[in-house]
Amino acid sequence: MQNKFARTLVAVAIAGAAFVGTAAPALADPVIVDQPDTSDLNDIYTFAPLGIPVFGLVQSVVRAVNGIIPV
């Protein structure tokens, strides 16, 4: 009976230590991060709704064609 009680006590202690160890990051102080400076991101190469800068891509293709075939 005493051996069973000791094993139970050790199991509860190990489980409690594991619980406290995994809960420690959640109890840490949060870091407040300021918003990024996006004041210079207003050109056509940064507007990318599809993941590709659409207007910049079109302008680059037009410039490439005008470089090959002079108008």
C-alpha positions as CSV (number, residue, x, y, z in Angstrom):
1,M,0.0,0.0,0.0
2,Q,2.8,2.4,0.9
3,N,4.7,1.6,-2.4
4,K,1.5,2.3,-4.4
5,F,1.1,5.7,-2.6
6,A,4.7,6.6,-3.3
7,R,4.3,5.8,-7.0
8,T,1.2,7.9,-7.2
9,L,2.8,10.8,-5.4
10,V,5.8,10.7,-7.8
11,A,3.5,10.4,-10.9
12,V,1.5,13.5,-9.7
13,A,4.7,15.4,-9.1
14,I,6.1,14.6,-12.5
15,A,2.8,15.5,-14.2
16,G,2.6,18.8,-12.2
17,A,6.2,19.7,-13.3
18,A,5.3,18.9,-16.9
19,F,2.2,21.1,-16.7
20,V,4.1,24.0,-15.1
21,G,6.9,23.6,-17.7
22,T,4.5,23.8,-20.6
23,A,2.5,26.7,-19.1
24,A,5.5,28.9,-18.5
25,P,5.6,30.4,-22.1
26,A,1.9,31.2,-21.8
27,L,2.5,33.1,-18.6
28,A,5.4,35.2,-19.9
29,D,5.0,38.9,-20.4
30,P,3.8,39.8,-23.9
31,V,6.0,42.0,-26.1
32,I,4.3,45.0,-27.6
33,V,5.4,45.6,-31.1
34,D,4.8,48.9,-32.9
35,Q,3.3,48.9,-36.4
36,P,5.8,48.9,-39.2
37,D,6.6,52.0,-41.2
38,T,4.9,51.7,-44.6
39,S,5.1,55.3,-45.6
40,D,7.4,54.6,-48.6
41,L,5.4,51.6,-49.9
42,N,3.1,53.4,-52.2
43,D,4.7,52.8,-55.6
44,I,3.3,50.4,-58.2
45,Y,5.8,47.7,-57.4
46,T,4.4,47.1,-53.9
47,F,0.8,46.7,-54.9
48,A,0.6,42.9,-55.2
49,P,-2.9,41.4,-54.7
50,L,-2.0,38.1,-56.4
51,G,1.5,37.9,-54.8
52,I,2.9,39.4,-58.0
53,P,3.3,43.2,-58.4
54,V,0.8,43.4,-61.2
55,F,1.2,47.0,-62.3
56,G,5.0,46.8,-62.1
57,L,5.0,43.6,-64.1
58,V,2.9,45.1,-66.8
59,Q,5.1,48.2,-67.0
60,S,8.3,46.0,-67.1
61,V,6.8,44.0,-70.0
62,V,5.8,47.1,-71.9
63,R,9.3,48.6,-71.5
64,A,10.9,45.3,-72.6
65,V,8.8,45.2,-75.8
66,N,9.6,48.8,-76.5
67,G,13.3,48.1,-76.1
68,I,13.1,45.3,-78.6
69,I,10.7,46.9,-81.1
70,P,11.2,50.7,-81.2
71,V,8.1,52.7,-81.6
